Amino acid sequence: MILRKRYLDRLRRRLDQFPVVAILGARQVGKTTLAQQVSEASLKPVVRFDLEDPDTLALMAEPKLALGELQGLVVIDEIQRQPGLFPVLRVLVDRPGNPARFLVLGSASPDLLRQSSETLAGRIAYEYLDGFDLDEVGAEQRDRLWLRGGFPMSFLAAEEASSYEWRRNFIQTFLERDIPQLGFRVPGTTLHRFWRMLAHYHGQVWNGSELARSFGVSTSSVRRYLDVLDGCLVVRLLLPWHENIGKRQVRAPKVYVADTGLLHTLLGLESRDALLGHPKVGASWEGFVLHEVIMHLGARPEECFFWATHSGAEIDLLVVRDNRRIGVEIKRTTTPRTTRSMHAARESLHLDQTVVIHAGDQSFPLAEGIRAVAFARLRDDLTPQAGHSGA
């Protein structure tokens, strides 16, 4: 078991501040294990309910009776199975001297988010859980993490074949069982075809018309399929940044399969050799590094963008925080250089810091205000403090 210290620290702070804390993430990403780690560190009594257990569901037929007398930490897993609990939680946490804190776990369906935010406004905090990242597994495991992705069962599998088979089964189960349970009415076979097609567009600007023609459906249909996968946190949409700078700028989001292990499975890539020989290897590495940089800097989704103009200038990642900006370019090369596009982005966006993440072993200055950072040295040479000061 890998101790997820960063998440544990944040959850402890949130539980001190809010009566209800929600851990949201894709299925099998480690929510239950993280809640167990929180429970083991708790100094108060802990009671756990799993809403996938029929006996627990029967008990929750009268939720106020089941929960009303509890003290300490109350963990409720698979909360999306019974969203009607949220009004009961509001009543319980509004009691004078409320003796309990509630840690609820669920997959981030839009309906779940809407109901929880409307019912528990001001009383609930959200923690989005991703798979393992480089800070947790160590830089020496970067190739394994890239190939297998961050889902714990995939990353920790004893063999590559076992990891690949787990991901194949996850995709099938996710589409056939989990998607309907989250309230989405899209056939699993349709979403599987769309997700596989989307894997070939990984790292590209969303073009709904092109995808609709290729898929043989309407533009609104492919957008609905995209929203389903985005809402279930298996697709990442990186929004475009635009401002009044006198240039025509791209206004559509970039689309990434959120986990590179799932990306490689959707592309049928079972080994590192197969990945390195595939046309999407560069896009795969870009998505992997993009995720790691965002996680390492602790950037929130609403702080992360890409920027591009129709004339060709672009930056892969723009983090905007506290009126400061850091631009990140990602190059799968061991000899990074500055480009006209970097200088154009730096000038047009008034970047406070520009970083080029590359596949080499050393970090060094490239030009005034532009630094090359080796991905292998990300933890040492691009610290969260530097990210805050440059964002």
C-alpha positions as CSV (number, residue, x, y, z in Angstrom):
1,M,0.0,0.0,0.0
2,I,1.3,3.4,-1.0
3,L,0.6,6.1,1.7
4,R,-1.0,9.1,-0.1
5,K,0.3,11.7,2.3
6,R,-0.6,14.8,0.3
7,Y,-4.2,13.8,0.1
8,L,-4.3,12.7,3.8
9,D,-3.0,16.1,4.9
10,R,-5.5,17.9,2.8
11,L,-8.4,15.7,4.1
12,R,-7.4,16.3,7.7
13,R,-7.5,20.0,7.2
14,R,-10.9,19.9,5.4
15,L,-12.4,17.7,8.1
16,D,-11.3,20.2,10.7
17,Q,-13.0,23.0,8.7
18,F,-16.2,21.3,7.2
19,P,-18.8,18.9,8.7
20,V,-19.0,17.0,5.4
21,V,-16.0,16.2,3.1
22,A,-16.5,14.4,-0.2
23,I,-13.8,12.3,-1.9
24,L,-14.7,12.2,-5.6
25,G,-12.9,10.2,-8.3
26,A,-13.2,7.6,-11.0
27,R,-14.1,4.0,-10.0
28,Q,-11.2,1.9,-8.7
29,V,-8.9,5.0,-8.2
30,G,-8.4,4.3,-4.5
31,K,-11.1,6.3,-2.7
32,T,-11.9,3.5,-0.3
33,T,-8.2,2.8,0.5
34,L,-7.7,6.6,1.1
35,A,-10.7,6.7,3.5
36,Q,-9.3,3.7,5.3
37,Q,-6.0,5.6,5.8
38,V,-7.9,8.6,7.1
39,S,-9.8,6.4,9.5
40,E,-6.7,4.7,10.8
41,A,-5.2,8.1,11.6
42,S,-8.3,9.4,13.3
43,L,-8.3,10.0,17.1
44,K,-12.1,9.8,17.2
45,P,-14.4,6.8,16.8
46,V,-15.0,5.7,13.2
47,V,-18.1,4.1,11.7
48,R,-18.2,3.0,8.0
49,F,-21.1,2.3,5.7
50,D,-20.8,0.8,2.2
51,L,-23.8,1.4,0.1
52,E,-23.0,-1.4,-2.3
53,D,-23.7,-3.8,0.6
54,P,-27.4,-4.8,0.5
55,D,-27.6,-5.0,4.3
56,T,-26.3,-1.4,4.6
57,L,-28.8,-0.2,2.0
58,A,-31.6,-1.8,4.1
59,L,-30.3,-0.1,7.2
60,M,-30.3,3.3,5.3
61,A,-34.0,2.9,4.7
62,E,-34.3,5.1,7.8
63,P,-31.1,7.1,7.5
64,K,-31.8,9.6,10.3
65,L,-32.2,6.7,12.7
66,A,-29.0,5.0,11.4
67,L,-26.8,8.1,11.5
68,G,-28.4,10.4,14.1
69,E,-26.7,9.0,17.3
70,L,-23.2,8.5,15.8
71,Q,-20.2,10.5,16.9
72,G,-16.7,10.9,15.6
73,L,-15.9,10.1,11.9
74,V,-18.7,8.6,9.8
75,V,-17.5,7.2,6.4
76,I,-20.2,6.6,3.7
77,D,-18.9,4.8,0.6
78,E,-20.6,4.8,-2.8
79,I,-22.8,7.8,-1.9
80,Q,-24.1,8.0,-5.5
81,R,-26.1,4.9,-4.7
82,Q,-28.3,6.9,-2.4
83,P,-28.1,10.7,-3.1
84,G,-31.2,11.2,-1.0
85,L,-28.9,11.1,2.0
86,F,-27.8,14.6,1.4
87,P,-30.9,16.3,3.0
88,V,-30.5,14.1,6.0
89,L,-26.8,15.0,6.4
90,R,-27.8,18.7,6.2
91,V,-30.2,18.2,9.1
92,L,-27.6,16.3,11.2
93,V,-24.7,18.7,10.7
94,D,-26.9,21.7,11.5
95,R,-27.5,20.4,15.0
96,P,-26.1,22.5,17.8
97,G,-22.8,21.0,18.9
98,N,-22.8,18.5,16.0
99,P,-20.8,15.5,17.3
100,A,-19.9,13.9,13.9
101,R,-17.9,14.6,10.8
102,F,-19.0,12.9,7.6
103,L,-16.6,11.6,4.9
104,V,-18.5,10.6,1.8
105,L,-17.1,8.8,-1.2
106,G,-18.5,8.7,-4.7
107,S,-17.9,8.9,-8.4
108,A,-18.2,12.5,-9.6
109,S,-21.4,12.3,-11.7
110,P,-22.9,15.7,-12.5
111,D,-26.1,14.7,-10.7
112,L,-24.2,13.9,-7.5
113,L,-22.3,17.2,-7.6
114,R,-25.5,19.1,-8.2
115,Q,-27.4,17.5,-5.4
116,S,-24.6,17.7,-2.9
117,S,-23.8,21.3,-3.6
118,E,-27.4,22.5,-3.6
119,T,-28.3,20.7,-0.4
120,L,-25.0,21.2,1.6
121,A,-23.9,24.6,0.3
122,G,-21.3,26.0,2.7
123,R,-21.2,22.7,4.6
124,I,-19.3,20.5,2.2
125,A,-15.7,20.5,0.8
126,Y,-14.6,18.4,-2.2
127,E,-11.4,16.5,-2.7
128,Y,-10.8,15.1,-6.2
129,L,-8.7,11.9,-6.1
130,D,-6.5,11.0,-9.1
131,G,-4.5,7.8,-9.5
132,F,-0.9,7.6,-8.3
133,D,1.5,10.3,-9.4
134,L,5.2,10.7,-9.6
135,D,5.5,12.4,-6.2
136,E,3.9,9.3,-4.7
137,V,5.7,6.4,-6.5
138,G,9.1,8.1,-7.1
139,A,10.9,9.3,-10.2
140,E,12.6,5.9,-10.8
141,Q,9.1,4.5,-11.5
142,R,8.2,7.1,-14.2
143,D,8.3,4.7,-17.2
144,R,6.1,2.2,-15.3
145,L,3.7,4.9,-14.3
146,W,3.5,6.2,-17.9
147,L,2.8,2.8,-19.4
148,R,0.5,1.5,-16.8
149,G,-1.2,4.7,-15.6
150,G,-2.0,5.6,-12.0
151,F,-4.9,3.2,-11.1
152,P,-3.5,1.3,-8.1
153,M,-4.5,-2.2,-9.3
154,S,-2.9,-1.5,-12.7
155,F,0.3,0.1,-11.4
156,L,0.9,-2.4,-8.7
157,A,0.2,-5.5,-10.8
158,A,3.0,-8.1,-10.7
159,E,3.4,-8.3,-14.5
160,E,2.7,-6.2,-17.5
161,A,0.2,-8.7,-18.9
162,S,-1.7,-8.6,-15.6
163,S,-1.8,-4.8,-15.6
164,Y,-3.1,-4.7,-19.2
165,E,-5.8,-7.3,-18.5
166,W,-6.9,-5.4,-15.4
167,R,-7.3,-2.3,-17.5
168,R,-9.2,-4.1,-20.3
169,N,-11.6,-5.5,-17.7
170,F,-12.0,-2.1,-16.0
171,I,-13.0,-0.4,-19.3
172,Q,-15.6,-3.1,-19.9
173,T,-17.1,-3.1,-16.4
174,F,-17.0,0.7,-16.3
175,L,-19.0,1.1,-19.5
176,E,-21.4,-1.7,-18.9
177,R,-22.1,-1.4,-15.2
178,D,-20.8,1.8,-13.7
179,I,-22.0,4.3,-16.3
180,P,-25.6,3.2,-16.0
181,Q,-25.4,3.3,-12.2
182,L,-24.2,6.9,-12.4
183,G,-27.4,7.7,-14.3
184,F,-26.1,8.0,-17.8
185,R,-28.3,6.5,-20.5
186,V,-25.8,5.8,-23.3
187,P,-25.2,2.2,-24.5
188,G,-21.9,0.8,-23.4
189,T,-20.9,-0.3,-26.9
190,T,-21.5,3.2,-28.2
191,L,-19.4,4.8,-25.5
192,H,-16.6,2.1,-26.0
193,R,-16.4,3.0,-29.7
194,F,-16.4,6.7,-29.0
195,W,-13.7,6.4,-26.2
196,R,-11.5,4.3,-28.5
197,M,-11.9,6.9,-31.3
198,L,-11.2,9.7,-28.7
199,A,-7.9,8.0,-27.8
200,H,-6.7,8.7,-31.3
201,Y,-7.5,12.4,-30.8
202,H,-5.7,12.5,-27.4
203,G,-3.9,15.8,-27.0
204,Q,-5.7,17.5,-29.9
205,V,-8.1,20.4,-29.9
206,W,-11.7,19.3,-29.7
207,N,-13.4,19.2,-33.2
208,G,-16.9,18.0,-32.7
209,S,-17.9,18.2,-36.3
210,E,-14.9,16.0,-37.4
211,L,-15.6,13.4,-34.7
212,A,-19.3,13.4,-35.5
213,R,-18.6,12.7,-39.2
214,S,-16.2,9.9,-38.3
215,F,-18.6,8.4,-35.8
216,G,-21.7,8.9,-38.0
217,V,-23.8,10.8,-35.5
218,S,-24.7,14.4,-34.8
219,T,-22.4,17.0,-33.3
220,S,-24.6,17.2,-30.2
221,S,-24.4,13.4,-29.7
222,V,-20.6,13.3,-29.6
223,R,-20.6,16.3,-27.3
224,R,-22.9,14.4,-25.0
225,Y,-20.6,11.4,-25.1
226,L,-17.7,13.6,-24.2
227,D,-19.6,15.2,-21.3
228,V,-20.3,11.7,-19.9
229,L,-16.7,10.6,-19.9
230,D,-15.6,14.0,-18.6
231,G,-18.2,13.9,-15.8
232,C,-16.9,10.4,-14.8
233,L,-13.3,11.8,-14.6
234,V,-11.9,9.5,-17.2
235,V,-11.4,12.3,-19.8
236,R,-9.6,15.6,-19.1
237,L,-10.7,18.8,-20.8
238,L,-8.0,21.5,-20.8
239,L,-9.8,24.8,-21.4
240,P,-8.4,27.4,-23.8
241,W,-7.1,30.7,-22.4
242,H,-8.1,33.8,-24.4
243,E,-7.8,37.5,-23.9
244,N,-7.8,40.7,-26.0
245,I,-4.4,40.7,-27.5
246,G,-5.3,41.4,-31.2
247,K,-4.7,37.8,-32.3
248,R,-7.2,35.1,-33.4
249,Q,-7.1,32.5,-30.6
250,V,-8.3,28.9,-30.4
251,R,-11.5,28.8,-28.4
252,A,-12.1,25.0,-28.2
253,P,-10.7,22.8,-25.4
254,K,-8.0,20.2,-25.7
255,V,-9.0,16.6,-25.0
256,Y,-6.9,14.0,-23.1
257,V,-7.7,10.5,-21.9
258,A,-7.1,11.2,-18.2
259,D,-5.1,8.1,-17.4
260,T,-2.3,7.0,-19.8
261,G,-2.7,3.4,-18.9
262,L,-6.3,3.5,-20.1
263,L,-5.2,5.4,-23.2
264,H,-2.7,2.7,-24.1
265,T,-5.3,0.0,-23.5
266,L,-7.8,1.8,-25.8
267,L,-5.1,2.0,-28.4
268,G,-4.2,-1.7,-28.0
269,L,-0.7,-1.1,-26.7
270,E,0.3,-3.9,-24.4
271,S,4.0,-3.1,-23.9
272,R,6.6,-0.3,-23.7
273,D,8.0,-1.3,-27.1
274,A,4.5,-1.1,-28.7
275,L,4.0,2.3,-27.2
276,L,7.4,3.7,-28.3
277,G,6.6,2.6,-31.9
278,H,3.1,4.1,-32.0
279,P,2.3,7.4,-33.7
280,K,0.6,8.6,-30.5
281,V,3.7,8.2,-28.3
282,G,4.4,11.9,-28.3
283,A,0.8,12.8,-27.4
284,S,0.8,10.2,-24.7
285,W,3.9,11.5,-23.1
286,E,2.6,15.1,-23.3
287,G,-0.6,14.1,-21.5
288,F,1.4,12.2,-18.9
289,V,3.8,15.1,-18.2
290,L,0.9,17.6,-18.2
291,H,-0.9,15.7,-15.5
292,E,2.3,15.3,-13.4
293,V,3.1,19.0,-13.6
294,I,-0.4,20.0,-12.6
295,M,-0.4,17.6,-9.7
296,H,3.1,18.6,-8.6
297,L,2.3,22.3,-8.6
298,G,-1.0,21.6,-6.8
299,A,-2.9,23.6,-9.5
300,R,-6.7,23.5,-9.4
301,P,-8.6,22.7,-12.6
302,E,-9.9,26.3,-12.8
303,E,-6.3,27.5,-12.8
304,C,-5.1,25.4,-15.8
305,F,-5.4,26.2,-19.5
306,F,-3.7,25.9,-22.8
307,W,-3.2,28.8,-25.2
308,A,-2.9,28.8,-29.0
309,T,-3.4,31.2,-31.9
310,H,-4.5,30.4,-35.4
311,S,-1.2,31.6,-36.6
312,G,0.6,28.8,-34.7
313,A,1.8,30.3,-31.4
314,E,0.9,28.1,-28.5
315,I,1.8,27.0,-25.0
316,D,0.9,23.5,-23.7
317,L,0.0,24.5,-20.2
318,L,-0.8,27.9,-18.7
319,V,-1.3,28.1,-14.9
320,V,-2.9,31.3,-13.8
321,R,-2.9,31.9,-10.0
322,D,-3.0,35.1,-8.0
323,N,-2.6,37.3,-11.1
324,R,0.7,35.5,-12.0
325,R,1.3,33.2,-14.9
326,I,3.6,30.2,-15.6
327,G,3.8,28.7,-19.0
328,V,4.8,25.1,-19.6
329,E,6.0,23.6,-22.8
330,I,6.4,19.8,-23.0
331,K,9.0,18.4,-25.5
332,R,9.8,14.7,-25.7
333,T,13.4,15.4,-26.6
334,T,16.8,15.3,-24.8
335,T,17.9,18.5,-26.4
336,P,15.3,21.2,-25.9
337,R,15.5,24.6,-27.6
338,T,13.6,27.8,-27.5
339,T,11.2,28.4,-30.4
340,R,9.4,31.4,-31.9
341,S,6.2,30.0,-30.4
342,M,7.6,30.1,-26.9
343,H,8.8,33.7,-27.3
344,A,5.4,34.7,-28.8
345,A,3.6,33.1,-25.9
346,R,5.9,34.7,-23.4
347,E,5.4,38.2,-24.9
348,S,1.7,37.9,-25.7
349,L,0.7,36.5,-22.3
350,H,3.2,38.4,-20.2
351,L,4.4,35.1,-18.6
352,D,6.2,35.5,-15.2
353,Q,7.9,32.2,-15.8
354,T,8.4,29.8,-18.7
355,V,9.4,26.1,-18.3
356,V,10.3,23.5,-20.9
357,I,9.8,20.0,-19.5
358,H,12.0,17.6,-21.5
359,A,13.1,13.9,-21.6
360,G,16.8,14.6,-20.9
361,D,18.7,14.2,-17.6
362,Q,19.7,17.8,-16.8
363,S,17.9,21.1,-16.0
364,F,19.4,24.4,-17.3
365,P,18.6,27.9,-18.4
366,L,17.6,28.2,-22.1
367,A,17.1,32.0,-22.4
368,E,16.1,34.9,-20.2
369,G,13.0,33.8,-18.3
370,I,12.9,30.4,-19.9
371,R,14.3,27.3,-18.1
372,A,14.6,23.7,-19.3
373,V,13.6,21.2,-16.6
374,A,14.3,17.5,-16.9
375,F,11.2,15.4,-16.3
376,A,13.3,13.0,-14.3
377,R,14.2,15.9,-11.9
378,L,10.7,17.4,-11.7
379,R,10.5,16.9,-8.0
380,D,13.8,18.7,-7.4
381,D,13.8,21.4,-10.1
382,L,10.1,22.4,-10.3
383,T,9.0,22.7,-6.7
384,P,5.4,23.5,-5.7
385,Q,6.8,26.7,-4.1
386,A,8.3,27.7,-7.5
387,G,5.0,26.9,-9.1
388,H,3.1,29.2,-6.7
389,S,5.5,32.0,-7.2
390,G,5.4,31.7,-11.0
391,A,1.6,31.1,-11.4
